[in-house]
Amino acid sequence: MEAIVRISGKQYRVSEGQRVTVDRLENPVGAEVTFDQVLMLTDGATATVGSPIVDGAAVTAKVVEAPRGPKILVFKYKAKKRYRRIRGHRSAQSVLEVLAVSGAGGKATPRKAAAKAKDKDQD
């Protein structure tokens, strides 16, 4: 099951077990976070599109780490004027591991249950 969820004003496509890097959240490392602004839910061939959000759908994730992004250099330059300025910037980020994507009926499909169901389908 996949979902398009809004986190900190941006949209991310997530599925169970996936790690997503987002802007820094206020939650500490190790905390579980639930996002209820699910814009679209996909389960195989069926898709549920919200207007604007899918009622009753949620994404549960765990904050794995809180690193800083790569250094971005901003260089200002004016020709023939001896004007040069360098500024650096590193944005604060959070790495989330998606634990479950639940649909409108509240049916959670955690990774372990999804893996067992997948094994049964292969037999």
Buried (B, 14 or more C-beta within 10 A) or exposed (E): BBBBBBBEEEEBEBBBBBEBEBEBBEBEEEEEBEBBBBBBBBBEEEEBEBEEBBEBBBBBBBBBEBEEEEEEEEEEEEEEEEEEEEEEEEEEBBBBBBBBBBBBEEEBBBBEEBEEEEEEEEE
